[in-house]
């Protein structure tokens, strides 16, 4: 289930969980969070954000399929005969 291809999604879910925890903490104490990283810190966070987005798009295989004209492996892979859980629920 946790393959190398899922690492970016797992990292993003972890970041969202941390942000949700911080927000719940500030809601609980009734104050507003103040984030002041300075100019360099804001630029670094923005570069990291857009860099990770580009990394995820490039690693997803979209550009490789467009360049080579081939399709990557699909899930569920039709060659294995495995059905998705949605098809099994519907009886297909």
C-alpha positions, 0 to 999 in steps of 0.5 A: 500500500505504501509504495515509493510513488505514494510518498508525496501524498503521505508527506502532504497528508502529514503536513495537513495533519500538523497544520490541523493540530496547530489550528485546533490548538489556537482555537482551543486557547482562543487566540490568533496564530502569528507567523512571521518568518521574514522575507527570506523565510517566506521566499524559502517556503514559497520555493519549497511549495512550488518545487514540491508541486513541480516534483510531484507533477514530473514524477507522476508520469504525465510528461513521460506519457506525453513525450513517448506517446505511451500510457503508464500502468493503470490501476487496477492493471487490466493485465492482472485481472484484479478488480477495484473495490468499487467494482467488487461492491457493485458486483462487476 
